[in-house]
Amino acid sequence: MSETIFGYAMVIFIILIVILTSKVHEYRHPKPKKKEKPIKPVISKDPVIDETPIKLNEDPRYKDFINAQWDEMNK
């Protein structure tokens, strides 16, 4: 009876040693973290034309300027 208890105790002791050594190894040699790729903004291939009406106090050349910038970006 005491031999079986001693056998079970040794098995538990060996399992604890294996777990402890694996935790120590993991602590000393951590896995490198994967770098997250930055999210790139999606630029439409089609030019965006602003269809909102021009206000009374707004310069009409402003919309032409914005649309020209979009055309340059999408070339």
N, C-alpha and C positions, 0 to 999 in steps of 0.2 A: 504494500500500500504506500509506504513512504517512498519507494522507488518511483512510482508513477507520479506522485506529487513533485518529486525532485525533477523528473523528466519534463513535466509541464512547466515548472518554474524555469528550467534552462531554456526551453523553447521561447517562452515569453521574454526572457532576458536577452536572447539572441535577436528576437524581433525588435526589441527596444533599441539595441545597439545599432541595428541596420537603419532604423528610422532616424536615430540621432545622427549617425554619420552622414546620411543623405541630406539632412537639414543643414548640417555644418558645411557640406560641400556646396549646397545651393546658396548658402549665405556668402561663402568665400568667392564663388564663381557665378555671379548673377548672369542671367541670360540678357543679351542686349535687347533693348526695347525697339520695336519697329517704329521707324519715323513715319509720322503721318504726312501724307502729301498735301501741300496747300491747295485749296480749292481755287481753280482758275475761273475768272468771270467768263461767261459765255457771251461772245460778241456775235450778233446776228450778221449773216452774210448779206442780207437785204438791207438797203438803207431805210432808216426810219424817217418818215416825213411827217412833220407835225401838222396836223389838220385843224388845230384850234384857231379860232378867229383872232385877228390882231386887235389888241385893245387900242383905244383912242390915243393914249399917251405912250404907246410902245413903238419902237423903231422897227419898221418892216424888214430892215436889213439884218436884224438879229436872227430871225428864223433862217434866212439864207445862209448866215454864218454857221449856225448849228448844223444845218443840212450838209453844208460843204465839209464840215469836220467829220460827219458820219461817212461821207463819200470817201474821204481820205483814209479813214480808219479801215474801211471795208475793201480797199484795193488789194 
